[in-house]
Amino acid sequence: MILPYRPEIDGMRAFAVLAVILFHAFPPVFRGGFLGVDIFFVISGFLITGILLKDAESGSVSIARFYARRIRRIFPALLVVLGFSLALGSLVLLPDEYRALGRHTAGGAFFVDNILLWREAGYFDAESAAKPLLHLWSLGIEEQYYLFFPLLVALFAQKPARLFRAILILALVSFVCSVCVAPSHPVAAFYLPVTRVWELLAGAFLACMGQRAMAGGRPRSRSLFVLGIILVAAGFALAEGGSGPGWRAAFSVLGACCLISTAGRHPLGKVLFCNRVAVYCGKISYPLYLWHWPLLSFSFITRFQLVENATANKLLLVGIAFAAACLTYHGVENRVRFRKGKGTIAALLCLMLATGLSGLAVKHYKGFPGRAEAPHDQDYLERVNALEAESRRRCLDIFPDWASLNDNICRAQDSLDSIDTVIIGDSHAGHLFSGLALAGSEHRFAVFPASVAAPFVDVMSQTRQGPDFRKNGITLISRAYDVALTHTNIRNVILAHRPFFSYVDIIDAANPEETNRDIILESAMRRSLTLLVNAGKNVVVVLDNPTSPLHPRNCRPRPLDILNDERGCVFDEYGSKADVEARAWYGEILSSVLTDFPSVSVVDISRPLCVDGLCHFRIDGDIVYTDRDHLSPFGSRLVSGEILPALR
């Protein structure tokens, strides 16, 4: 069933995809651009529901015909991009990266990539730029939604009032789930359909309203259009990277509904959304969305963005994405989309199945490691993996709910009665564990890390600016202190932390009215060290490793090294300006406090990482960082030699 063509819808698609592209290319400048996907969801829900309702008016909803249309619409361009990504990945990706790409290729081909990404990490995390198929999460949510929605329409095809109520109830339930889940589980809220379908259902609700949704009088039409612009702008302004959709997404979703209703009638709406450029960009928006992120991601992985004038390079990549989208739209999508016959559907299904199975094969064969240089000490990595699995199980026996309260996992090398050294802090405490535990010393270790938490009692770091689960850090650190203080077999307590998080935002739970971060940190240090020293513990405070402005993957030898140089392998030991200030601030206060605690040791783990003012990602053939600030197992092993002499 063909609906009357509305060019403003294509114009809105163009706006949505450009917002997403600009966010991906220039995230600091276009911070709220990711909300373009929310607008896409509303448009998709509106259009697809309109088609289904037209089918219902003509007699019945054909589920088979609906899915045939979706396959012709979605599969051709997706097959091209998945095939391109697998082919290019075989040339430039390292085995672990290519294995991950194979997994996500299968996830994209079978429309479950959002589930895979949810189980890995967040859309805004440091590793997201290195996932060429990250953007397919939205396609997964759409297709999962369309597994049940046509059935709902078919069920109530002859009872529009009941359909209207069902959509309204489902949308409200999904929205409430989104609002409730987003603060504590932002990654789940971002990727799971149950917290996203309200956005698609908002478009469906609008379609069910039919002509009533289209503003009748000119004053009403103009008012709704202006309201839509204001709401969308407010949504972008309020957007908070790192969180799930939540209540903030309601602004862009409601704004999109207002614009769909009125943009074709308002003079400014016609100018913005009905001009030829906007309409054409809307027509190619789907292949443009598919192409832009793999190009940006591969350029990040291969260091193309690190060469001189990275802004110009990103603009060039966006231009290439437009060219690829045009070729895909005219050369593939339109040629296949309007072909009739079951043979086309069968061929597309077979090709998608073959692509998904190819991705699974890449995953199964571990990214074909013969293509690239493997770490020279593979045995050590296997020992680390075995240690991690067993030590996580042991620690969860001690604190069964630790993993549910935080995104950092505690680990214990042995039973709690056999542990003599505990490490307390954030993830920068966590990355010390493997090196110390496998150092072959007589000590037995446990680590209790909480996301961005300072290793001191009764303080919270960066809770105002991060996910709500960070507020659990104060509870988890207190538990760690309880373990250290009440077990006489625990002789050593290592305190480790990335000072940046406390420098940005620190709260004293014992004195919440205090706002001076110097006073808060000093007070927290003093009361924590007093507890530990009075309990007879040997306390070691670790000064943090440097943070790099680049990523260590830029230093790893690749099957096809485009730049073939050492760019990204060496960086200034002081890192970013914010980290420089935070380290200096932390060190100054620590030095002042330790005049009253002469038994406390201080270890600077940057010493083996940095020489003559320069720090290295690769030392003796090993990559010593996993990202910009966390040590790899090899880095952990390297710095353990600085810490062990301070233990007793």
VEXKOL-615287 format. One line per field, with one value per residue (C-alpha): residue number from 1; residue in one letter; x, y, z. Coordinates in steps of 0.1 Angstrom, whole numbers, plus 2048, in hexadecimal, padded with zeros to 3 digits. Layout:
N
i (NUM, ...);
aa (a, ...);
xx (X, ...);
yy (Y, ...);
zz (Z, ...);
! end
This chain:
648
i (1, 2, 3, 4, 5, 6, 7, 8, 9, 10, 11, 12, 13, 14, 15, 16, 17, 18, 19, 20, 21, 22, 23, 24, 25, 26, 27, 28, 29, 30, 31, 32, 33, 34, 35, 36, 37, 38, 39, 40, 41, 42, 43, 44, 45, 46, 47, 48, 49, 50, 51, 52, 53, 54, 55, 56, 57, 58, 59, 60, 61, 62, 63, 64, 65, 66, 67, 68, 69, 70, 71, 72, 73, 74, 75, 76, 77, 78, 79, 80, 81, 82, 83, 84, 85, 86, 87, 88, 89, 90, 91, 92, 93, 94, 95, 96, 97, 98, 99, 100, 101, 102, 103, 104, 105, 106, 107, 108, 109, 110, 111, 112, 113, 114, 115, 116, 117, 118, 119, 120, 121, 122, 123, 124, 125, 126, 127, 128, 129, 130, 131, 132, 133, 134, 135, 136, 137, 138, 139, 140, 141, 142, 143, 144, 145, 146, 147, 148, 149, 150, 151, 152, 153, 154, 155, 156, 157, 158, 159, 160, 161, 162, 163, 164, 165, 166, 167, 168, 169, 170, 171, 172, 173, 174, 175, 176, 177, 178, 179, 180, 181, 182, 183, 184, 185, 186, 187, 188, 189, 190, 191, 192, 193, 194, 195, 196, 197, 198, 199, 200, 201, 202, 203, 204, 205, 206, 207, 208, 209, 210, 211, 212, 213, 214, 215, 216, 217, 218, 219, 220, 221, 222, 223, 224, 225, 226, 227, 228, 229, 230, 231, 232, 233, 234, 235, 236, 237, 238, 239, 240, 241, 242, 243, 244, 245, 246, 247, 248, 249, 250, 251, 252, 253, 254, 255, 256, 257, 258, 259, 260, 261, 262, 263, 264, 265, 266, 267, 268, 269, 270, 271, 272, 273, 274, 275, 276, 277, 278, 279, 280, 281, 282, 283, 284, 285, 286, 287, 288, 289, 290, 291, 292, 293, 294, 295, 296, 297, 298, 299, 300, 301, 302, 303, 304, 305, 306, 307, 308, 309, 310, 311, 312, 313, 314, 315, 316, 317, 318, 319, 320, 321, 322, 323, 324, 325, 326, 327, 328, 329, 330, 331, 332, 333, 334, 335, 336, 337, 338, 339, 340, 341, 342, 343, 344, 345, 346, 347, 348, 349, 350, 351, 352, 353, 354, 355, 356, 357, 358, 359, 360, 361, 362, 363, 364, 365, 366, 367, 368, 369, 370, 371, 372, 373, 374, 375, 376, 377, 378, 379, 380, 381, 382, 383, 384, 385, 386, 387, 388, 389, 390, 391, 392, 393, 394, 395, 396, 397, 398, 399, 400, 401, 402, 403, 404, 405, 406, 407, 408, 409, 410, 411, 412, 413, 414, 415, 416, 417, 418, 419, 420, 421, 422, 423, 424, 425, 426, 427, 428, 429, 430, 431, 432, 433, 434, 435, 436, 437, 438, 439, 440, 441, 442, 443, 444, 445, 446, 447, 448, 449, 450, 451, 452, 453, 454, 455, 456, 457, 458, 459, 460, 461, 462, 463, 464, 465, 466, 467, 468, 469, 470, 471, 472, 473, 474, 475, 476, 477, 478, 479, 480, 481, 482, 483, 484, 485, 486, 487, 488, 489, 490, 491, 492, 493, 494, 495, 496, 497, 498, 499, 500, 501, 502, 503, 504, 505, 506, 507, 508, 509, 510, 511, 512, 513, 514, 515, 516, 517, 518, 519, 520, 521, 522, 523, 524, 525, 526, 527, 528, 529, 530, 531, 532, 533, 534, 535, 536, 537, 538, 539, 540, 541, 542, 543, 544, 545, 546, 547, 548, 549, 550, 551, 552, 553, 554, 555, 556, 557, 558, 559, 560, 561, 562, 563, 564, 565, 566, 567, 568, 569, 570, 571, 572, 573, 574, 575, 576, 577, 578, 579, 580, 581, 582, 583, 584, 585, 586, 587, 588, 589, 590, 591, 592, 593, 594, 595, 596, 597, 598, 599, 600, 601, 602, 603, 604, 605, 606, 607, 608, 609, 610, 611, 612, 613, 614, 615, 616, 617, 618, 619, 620, 621, 622, 623, 624, 625, 626, 627, 628, 629, 630, 631, 632, 633, 634, 635, 636, 637, 638, 639, 640, 641, 642, 643, 644, 645, 646, 647, 648);
aa (m, i, l, p, y, r, p, e, i, d, g, m, r, a, f, a, v, l, a, v, i, l, f, h, a, f, p, p, v, f, r, g, g, f, l, g, v, d, i, f, f, v, i, s, g, f, l, i, t, g, i, l, l, k, d, a, e, s, g, s, v, s, i, a, r, f, y, a, r, r, i, r, r, i, f, p, a, l, l, v, v, l, g, f, s, l, a, l, g, s, l, v, l, l, p, d, e, y, r, a, l, g, r, h, t, a, g, g, a, f, f, v, d, n, i, l, l, w, r, e, a, g, y, f, d, a, e, s, a, a, k, p, l, l, h, l, w, s, l, g, i, e, e, q, y, y, l, f, f, p, l, l, v, a, l, f, a, q, k, p, a, r, l, f, r, a, i, l, i, l, a, l, v, s, f, v, c, s, v, c, v, a, p, s, h, p, v, a, a, f, y, l, p, v, t, r, v, w, e, l, l, a, g, a, f, l, a, c, m, g, q, r, a, m, a, g, g, r, p, r, s, r, s, l, f, v, l, g, i, i, l, v, a, a, g, f, a, l, a, e, g, g, s, g, p, g, w, r, a, a, f, s, v, l, g, a, c, c, l, i, s, t, a, g, r, h, p, l, g, k, v, l, f, c, n, r, v, a, v, y, c, g, k, i, s, y, p, l, y, l, w, h, w, p, l, l, s, f, s, f, i, t, r, f, q, l, v, e, n, a, t, a, n, k, l, l, l, v, g, i, a, f, a, a, a, c, l, t, y, h, g, v, e, n, r, v, r, f, r, k, g, k, g, t, i, a, a, l, l, c, l, m, l, a, t, g, l, s, g, l, a, v, k, h, y, k, g, f, p, g, r, a, e, a, p, h, d, q, d, y, l, e, r, v, n, a, l, e, a, e, s, r, r, r, c, l, d, i, f, p, d, w, a, s, l, n, d, n, i, c, r, a, q, d, s, l, d, s, i, d, t, v, i, i, g, d, s, h, a, g, h, l, f, s, g, l, a, l, a, g, s, e, h, r, f, a, v, f, p, a, s, v, a, a, p, f, v, d, v, m, s, q, t, r, q, g, p, d, f, r, k, n, g, i, t, l, i, s, r, a, y, d, v, a, l, t, h, t, n, i, r, n, v, i, l, a, h, r, p, f, f, s, y, v, d, i, i, d, a, a, n, p, e, e, t, n, r, d, i, i, l, e, s, a, m, r, r, s, l, t, l, l, v, n, a, g, k, n, v, v, v, v, l, d, n, p, t, s, p, l, h, p, r, n, c, r, p, r, p, l, d, i, l, n, d, e, r, g, c, v, f, d, e, y, g, s, k, a, d, v, e, a, r, a, w, y, g, e, i, l, s, s, v, l, t, d, f, p, s, v, s, v, v, d, i, s, r, p, l, c, v, d, g, l, c, h, f, r, i, d, g, d, i, v, y, t, d, r, d, h, l, s, p, f, g, s, r, l, v, s, g, e, i, l, p, a, l, r);
xx (800, 80F, 808, 806, 82A, 834, 855, 859, 85D, 87C, 888, 885, 897, 8B3, 8B4, 8B5, 8D1, 8E6, 8E3, 8F0, 90C, 918, 917, 92C, 945, 947, 939, 945, 934, 913, 90E, 8E9, 8EB, 8E5, 8C0, 8BC, 8B6, 899, 88A, 890, 87D, 85F, 85F, 862, 846, 830, 836, 834, 815, 805, 80C, 7FE, 7DF, 7D9, 7DD, 7C3, 7AB, 7AD, 7A3, 7BF, 7E3, 7FA, 817, 829, 826, 831, 851, 858, 857, 86F, 887, 888, 88C, 8A6, 8BB, 8CC, 8DF, 8E6, 8F5, 90C, 919, 91D, 930, 946, 94D, 957, 96E, 97F, 982, 995, 9AF, 9B4, 9A7, 9BA, 9AD, 99A, 98B, 982, 973, 95D, 953, 949, 933, 922, 91F, 90A, 8F7, 8F0, 8E5, 8CE, 8C2, 8CE, 8EC, 8DC, 8DB, 900, 90A, 8F6, 909, 92A, 92A, 91B, 915, 929, 946, 96A, 969, 94B, 95F, 970, 950, 948, 925, 91B, 900, 8EC, 8DE, 8C2, 8B9, 8B7, 89E, 889, 887, 880, 864, 856, 855, 837, 828, 818, 808, 7F9, 7EB, 7DD, 7CD, 7BB, 7B7, 791, 792, 7A5, 79B, 7AA, 7CA, 7CC, 7CA, 7E2, 7FC, 7F7, 7FB, 81A, 82A, 824, 831, 850, 856, 852, 86B, 883, 881, 885, 8A1, 8B6, 8C5, 8D2, 8D7, 8DE, 8ED, 8CF, 8B7, 8CA, 8CB, 8AD, 88C, 876, 884, 884, 863, 850, 862, 856, 833, 832, 833, 81A, 803, 805, 7FC, 7DE, 7D2, 7D1, 7C3, 7BD, 7E3, 7E6, 7E1, 7C2, 7C2, 7E0, 7E5, 7E6, 7FD, 815, 815, 81B, 838, 849, 843, 853, 872, 875, 870, 88A, 8A3, 89D, 8A3, 8C4, 8CE, 8C4, 8D4, 8EC, 905, 90A, 8E6, 8C9, 8AC, 898, 882, 899, 891, 86C, 875, 883, 868, 84B, 85C, 85E, 839, 831, 847, 839, 816, 81D, 83E, 82D, 814, 82B, 83E, 85F, 859, 857, 877, 88A, 87C, 86D, 88B, 89B, 8BC, 8AA, 892, 8AE, 8C3, 8A4, 8A0, 8C4, 8C3, 8C2, 8E1, 8F2, 8EC, 8FA, 919, 924, 92E, 943, 957, 95D, 964, 97D, 98E, 991, 99F, 9B8, 9C4, 9B8, 9A7, 9C8, 9DB, 9DD, 9BC, 9A6, 987, 98D, 991, 970, 95F, 96E, 961, 93E, 940, 94A, 92D, 915, 924, 922, 8FE, 8F4, 904, 8F3, 8D1, 8D1, 8E7, 8DA, 8BD, 8A6, 8AF, 8A5, 88A, 870, 877, 859, 858, 861, 883, 890, 885, 894, 8B5, 8B7, 8B0, 8CB, 8E4, 8DD, 8DF, 901, 90D, 903, 913, 933, 934, 930, 94C, 963, 95A, 95E, 980, 98B, 98F, 9A8, 9C6, 9DF, 9D8, 9E9, A04, 9F8, A04, A25, A1C, 9FB, A00, 9FF, 9DE, 9CF, 9DB, 9CA, 9AA, 9A9, 9B1, 995, 97B, 983, 98A, 968, 956, 968, 960, 93C, 93A, 944, 92E, 913, 903, 923, 91E, 8FA, 903, 920, 931, 952, 957, 968, 982, 992, 9B1, 9A8, 98F, 98B, 99D, 9BC, 9BE, 9D9, 9D6, 9B7, 9B6, 99B, 990, 981, 989, 9AD, 9AF, 9A0, 9BA, 9D6, 9C8, 9D4, 9F8, 9FB, 9E9, 9FE, A1F, A29, A2C, A21, A04, 9E0, 9CA, 9A7, 99A, 97A, 975, 956, 950, 964, 963, 97F, 98F, 984, 966, 948, 950, 941, 951, 940, 91D, 90D, 919, 916, 8FE, 8EC, 8FD, 91D, 90B, 90F, 934, 933, 922, 93B, 95A, 94C, 948, 96C, 978, 963, 974, 997, 991, 981, 997, 9B8, 9C8, 9C6, 9E7, 9E8, 9CF, 9D7, 9C3, 9C1, 9AC, 9AB, 9AB, 999, 977, 97B, 989, 96A, 951, 955, 93B, 941, 925, 930, 92D, 918, 917, 93C, 943, 969, 978, 99A, 98A, 974, 991, 9A8, 98D, 986, 9AB, 9B0, 993, 99A, 9BF, 9B8, 9A1, 9BA, 9D9, 9C8, 9BE, 9E3, 9E0, 9FD, 9EE, 9FB, 9EE, 9F3, 9F8, 9E6, 9F4, 9F3, 9D5, 9DB, 9C9, 9CB, 9C2, 9DB, 9CC, 9DD, 9FE, 9F5, A03, 9E7, 9E3, 9E2, 9F1, 9E4, 9FB, A18, A27, A29, A0E, 9FB, A15, A25, A14, A1D, A1D, A07, 9EA, 9CC, 9CB, 9AF, 9C2, 9E2, 9CE, 9BD, 9DD, 9EF, 9D1, 9CF, 9F5, 9F7, 9DB, 9E9, A0B, 9FD, 9E8, A04, A1A, A03, A04, A29, A23, A0E, A21, A1C, A24, A24, A1C, A24, A49, A4C, A34, A46, A69, A77, A54, A45, A2E, A2B, A0F, A27, A43, A59, A40, A21, A04, A01, 9E0, 9BD, 9AF, 9B9, 9BD, 9B9, 9D7, 9D7, 9E2, A05, A04, 9F7, A13, A2C, A21, A1D, A42, A3E, A23, A30, A4E, A36, A23, A2B);
yy (800, 822, 840, 863, 870, 88A, 89A, 8AA, 886, 881, 8A4, 899, 879, 88E, 8A4, 885, 873, 893, 898, 874, 878, 899, 88B, 86D, 882, 89F, 893, 8B1, 8CA, 8B7, 8A6, 89F, 893, 86F, 878, 878, 852, 859, 86F, 853, 83C, 853, 857, 832, 82A, 844, 838, 812, 816, 82A, 80F, 7F4, 808, 80D, 7E8, 7E3, 7FA, 7E6, 7C6, 7B6, 7BA, 7A3, 79A, 789, 7A8, 7BE, 7AA, 7A8, 7CE, 7D0, 7B8, 7CB, 7EB, 7E1, 7C5, 7D2, 7F0, 7DD, 7C0, 7D7, 7E8, 7C8, 7B8, 7D8, 7D8, 7B3, 7B7, 7D7, 7C8, 7AA, 7C3, 7DB, 7CB, 7B8, 795, 79F, 7BD, 7A8, 78D, 7A8, 7B5, 792, 790, 7B1, 7A8, 78A, 7A0, 7B9, 79F, 78F, 7B0, 7AA, 7C0, 7D6, 7B8, 7B0, 7D4, 7D5, 7B8, 7C9, 7ED, 80F, 823, 840, 82B, 830, 811, 81A, 82C, 80B, 7F8, 7FD, 7EE, 7FF, 813, 7F4, 7F3, 80A, 7F3, 7D6, 7E8, 7F1, 7CE, 7BF, 7D8, 7CE, 7A9, 7B0, 7D1, 7C4, 7A8, 7C2, 7D6, 7B6, 7AC, 7CD, 7D4, 7D7, 7E7, 808, 815, 7F7, 7FA, 81E, 815, 7F8, 80E, 829, 810, 7FF, 821, 82C, 80C, 80E, 833, 82B, 80F, 826, 841, 828, 813, 82F, 83D, 81C, 808, 821, 808, 7F1, 80F, 81A, 7F8, 7E3, 7E6, 7E6, 809, 815, 80A, 828, 83D, 828, 826, 84C, 84C, 830, 843, 861, 84C, 83E, 861, 866, 887, 892, 892, 8AA, 8CD, 8DB, 901, 917, 925, 902, 8F5, 912, 90E, 8E8, 8ED, 907, 8F0, 8D3, 8E8, 8F3, 8CF, 8C0, 8DC, 8D6, 8B1, 8B7, 8D1, 8B9, 89A, 889, 872, 851, 84E, 83B, 84C, 853, 872, 889, 876, 880, 8A3, 898, 87D, 895, 8B0, 897, 88F, 8B4, 8B9, 89B, 8A9, 8CC, 8D0, 8CC, 8E8, 902, 91A, 915, 8EF, 8EF, 903, 8EC, 8CA, 8CC, 8DA, 8C4, 8BF, 8B4, 89D, 88C, 888, 879, 860, 854, 857, 831, 828, 848, 83D, 81B, 828, 845, 833, 816, 830, 845, 827, 817, 839, 83B, 817, 81C, 83E, 852, 86A, 870, 87F, 8A4, 8B7, 89C, 8B3, 8B4, 88F, 889, 8A0, 88D, 86C, 87B, 885, 861, 855, 86B, 85E, 83A, 840, 84E, 831, 818, 829, 82B, 80D, 7F3, 7FD, 80A, 7EE, 7D4, 7E5, 7E7, 7C5, 7AE, 789, 771, 76A, 78C, 786, 763, 770, 78C, 774, 75C, 778, 785, 762, 75D, 77F, 776, 754, 765, 77B, 75D, 74B, 769, 768, 743, 743, 760, 77A, 764, 76C, 762, 784, 798, 798, 788, 793, 782, 776, 764, 74C, 769, 776, 753, 753, 775, 769, 74A, 760, 779, 75E, 74C, 76C, 77C, 75D, 75E, 782, 77F, 764, 77F, 79B, 78B, 7AC, 7BF, 7BB, 7C6, 7E6, 7F0, 7EB, 7E1, 7BD, 7B5, 799, 783, 76D, 756, 751, 770, 760, 75A, 77D, 794, 7B2, 7C5, 7DF, 7FA, 815, 818, 806, 813, 7FD, 7E1, 7E1, 7DB, 7BA, 7A2, 7AE, 7AB, 78A, 77A, 789, 769, 779, 76B, 783, 77B, 797, 7A3, 7C2, 7D6, 7F0, 806, 81C, 83D, 83A, 84A, 830, 842, 83E, 854, 866, 864, 86E, 87B, 870, 890, 88A, 865, 848, 842, 822, 836, 840, 81C, 822, 830, 810, 7F9, 80B, 80A, 7E4, 7E1, 7F4, 7DD, 7BF, 7CE, 7DA, 7BB, 7A0, 79E, 789, 7A8, 7BA, 7D1, 7EA, 7FA, 819, 822, 83B, 851, 873, 884, 877, 886, 8A6, 8AB, 8A2, 896, 895, 890, 87A, 881, 8A7, 8AC, 8D2, 8D5, 8DF, 8E5, 8C7, 8CC, 8CA, 8AC, 898, 8A0, 897, 876, 86D, 874, 860, 843, 841, 845, 826, 811, 81B, 818, 7F5, 7EC, 7EB, 7F2, 80C, 812, 82F, 82C, 84B, 846, 83D, 858, 85B, 85D, 874, 858, 833, 816, 804, 81E, 80D, 7EA, 7DB, 7D5, 7BE, 7DC, 7FA, 819, 832, 81A, 830, 832, 84D, 847, 830, 84C, 868, 884, 875, 890, 888, 89F, 8C1, 8B5, 896, 8AB, 8C2, 8A5, 892, 8B1, 8B9, 896, 893, 8B4, 8AB, 888, 896, 8AD, 892, 878, 88F, 882, 85E, 855, 830, 833, 82B, 83D, 82B, 83D, 823, 83B, 835, 814, 822, 843, 84D, 870, 87F, 868, 84A, 82B, 815, 7F9, 7EE, 7D0, 7C6, 7C7, 7DF, 7EC, 7FF, 7F2, 815, 839, 834, 80F, 7F8, 7D7, 7B7, 7BE, 7E1, 7D3, 7BB, 7D6, 7EE, 7D2, 7D3, 7F6, 7EC, 7CB, 7D9, 7EF, 7D0, 7BD);
zz (800, 7F5, 80B, 7FE, 7FA, 814, 80B, 82E, 83C, 827, 832, 856, 84F, 840, 860, 876, 863, 861, 886, 88C, 873, 882, 8A5, 89A, 887, 8A0, 8C1, 8D7, 8C0, 8B8, 8DA, 8D6, 8B2, 8BC, 8C2, 89D, 8A1, 8B8, 89D, 884, 89A, 89B, 875, 870, 888, 877, 853, 85A, 86E, 853, 83A, 850, 857, 832, 82E, 849, 838, 818, 829, 83E, 848, 835, 84C, 82F, 819, 835, 83B, 815, 814, 831, 822, 801, 814, 82E, 820, 800, 80F, 82F, 81C, 809, 829, 83C, 81F, 81C, 842, 842, 824, 830, 853, 846, 838, 855, 876, 890, 898, 8B7, 8A5, 887, 89D, 8AE, 88B, 881, 8A0, 898, 873, 87E, 897, 87C, 863, 87C, 88A, 8AE, 8AF, 8C9, 8E1, 8DA, 8E0, 900, 90D, 905, 90F, 908, 8E9, 8F7, 905, 8FA, 8E5, 8D1, 8B6, 8AE, 8A7, 882, 885, 8A5, 894, 88B, 8AE, 8A2, 885, 89D, 8B3, 894, 887, 8A9, 8AC, 88B, 895, 8AC, 8A0, 87F, 893, 8AB, 88D, 87D, 89E, 8A2, 87C, 87F, 8A1, 89E, 8C0, 8D1, 8BB, 8C6, 8EA, 8E7, 8D7, 8F2, 90E, 900, 8F9, 91D, 92B, 916, 91F, 944, 940, 92F, 949, 966, 956, 947, 967, 975, 955, 939, 921, 924, 91F, 901, 8EF, 8F9, 8E6, 904, 90D, 8E9, 8D9, 8E8, 8CE, 8B1, 8C1, 8C4, 89E, 89C, 8B4, 89D, 87E, 891, 898, 872, 867, 88A, 88E, 870, 87D, 86E, 873, 869, 88D, 89C, 880, 886, 8AB, 8A9, 891, 8A7, 8C5, 8B2, 8AA, 8CE, 8DB, 8C3, 8CC, 8F1, 8ED, 8DC, 8F7, 913, 903, 91B, 90C, 91E, 929, 91C, 90A, 92A, 92F, 91B, 8FA, 8FF, 8F3, 8D1, 8CD, 8D4, 8BE, 8A2, 8A5, 8A3, 884, 872, 878, 86C, 858, 837, 83F, 84F, 838, 84B, 84C, 826, 823, 83C, 833, 810, 7FC, 7E3, 7F6, 816, 804, 7F1, 810, 820, 804, 808, 82E, 834, 820, 82C, 850, 849, 838, 84D, 86D, 85E, 84B, 86A, 880, 868, 864, 88A, 88C, 870, 87D, 85F, 877, 889, 86B, 867, 865, 873, 86E, 848, 848, 85A, 841, 825, 834, 838, 813, 80A, 81E, 80A, 7E9, 7F4, 7FF, 7DD, 7CB, 7E2, 7DF, 7BA, 7B1, 7CA, 7E0, 7C5, 7AD, 7C6, 7DA, 7BF, 7AF, 7B1, 7B7, 7D3, 7C3, 7CE, 7F2, 7F3, 7E5, 7FE, 81B, 80F, 80B, 82E, 83C, 82B, 838, 85B, 859, 84B, 86A, 881, 86E, 874, 899, 89C, 88C, 8A4, 888, 875, 88A, 86F, 85E, 879, 894, 8B4, 8D7, 8DC, 8FF, 8F8, 915, 92D, 91F, 923, 948, 94C, 93D, 954, 972, 96A, 966, 987, 99B, 991, 99C, 9BE, 9C4, 9BB, 9D6, 9EE, 9DF, 9CA, 9C1, 9B8, 992, 994, 9A7, 990, 96E, 97E, 989, 9AA, 9A9, 9C3, 9BD, 9D9, 9F6, A0B, A29, A13, A04, A13, 9FB, 9EF, 9D4, 9D8, 9BF, 99C, 97C, 97F, 99E, 98A, 96F, 989, 994, 979, 979, 99F, 9A1, 987, 992, 9A4, 9C6, 9E7, 9E9, 9E1, 9D3, 9D1, 9C0, 9C7, 9AC, 9A8, 98A, 98D, 9B3, 9C8, 9DF, 9FE, A15, A14, 9F3, 9D1, 9B0, 991, 99B, 990, 96C, 967, 969, 989, 990, 999, 9B8, 9C4, 9C5, 9E8, 9F4, 9E2, 9EE, A12, A0E, A02, A21, A37, A28, A2C, A4F, A5D, A4F, A62, A46, A2F, A35, A17, A08, 9E6, 9DE, 9B8, 9A5, 986, 997, 97A, 986, 9A8, 99A, 984, 99F, 9C3, 9DF, A04, A11, A34, A2E, A0E, A14, A0D, 9E8, 9E9, 9D8, 9E9, A0B, A01, 9F3, A11, A2A, A18, A16, A3B, A49, A31, A39, A5E, A5D, A4A, A5D, A7F, A75, A6E, A49, A31, A1A, 9F7, 9E2, 9BD, 9A8, 988, 966, 94B, 934, 90F, 8F6, 8DC, 8DC, 8DF, 8C2, 8AC, 8B6, 8AE, 88D, 874, 856, 840, 852, 83F, 84F, 858, 873, 899, 89C, 8BC, 8CC, 8E2, 8F5, 90D, 930, 93E, 927, 924, 936, 94C, 957, 95D, 974, 985, 98B, 999, 9B0, 9BD, 9C2, 9D5, 9ED, 9F2, 9FA, A14, A25, A26, A3C, A58, A4B, A47, A44, A25, A04, 9E3, 9C2, 9A0, 986, 969, 96E, 95A, 93F, 938, 930, 92B, 92B, 912, 919, 903, 8F8, 8EE, 905, 8FD, 8E2, 8F9, 8F7, 91A, 918, 90E, 908, 90F, 935, 93F, 940, 92D, 93E, 932, 940, 961, 962, 95B, 977, 990, 995, 9A3, 9BC, 9C9, 9DC, 9F1, 9FE, A1D);
! end
